[in-house]
Amino acid sequence: MAKDSLRELYIDELRDLYNAETQLVKALPKMAKAAANDELREAFEEHLRQTTEHVSRLEQIFERLDEKPGGKKCLGMEGLVKEGAETMKEDYTDEVKDAAIIGAAQRVEHYEMAGYGTVRAIAELLGESEDVSLLEQTLEEEKQADQKLTELAEDINPRAAEGDEEGKDATQAPHGTRSGSKSKRAA
């Protein structure tokens, strides 16, 4: 039977977000542990606290709608979490790994912002003003988390680049080409 109502879409999208958030509750401690930078680790720990609150807000919405939160797997978040896990396994220097983790975390934040923006707009159309307020609060926290990651990247990424420059100096060949890295493009 085809789903034909905006309310059904709303509930489906909320379930997707709920699963995404529960996946993050499991992933954020691993990201915090992998972070070498203390401020980055603290940012992940703070966002874990917020994420558990996001789960709680979604549970409030489901309870009010008399719906169950489970039953949907967020494949998008699953993919983002897997990519982040792969990033953490890479053999990068601490600064480069932190830069990579920030990139992975910001992809997650942007995915969540898109999801929360969508459900907030649907909640407005459905006249679910209590939900709009809760969803807006979460959306703002996701935006703040993204902004915090941007600020951390502005500090961490230049340090990662400094390490790159030091490595480049040691392997620099005459005429500005790296030794041993000739182009393999066909002419």
JOSULSUL-V301999 format. One record per helix or strand of 3 or more residues. SS is the DSSP state (A for helix, B for strand). FROM is the first residue (numbers start at 1). TO is the last residue. Records with the same first field share a line. If there is no record, write none. Layout:
BEGIN
SS = FROM-TO + FROM-TO
END
This chain:
BEGIN
A = 6-34 + 38-65 + 75-89 + 94-126 + 129-171 + 174-176
END
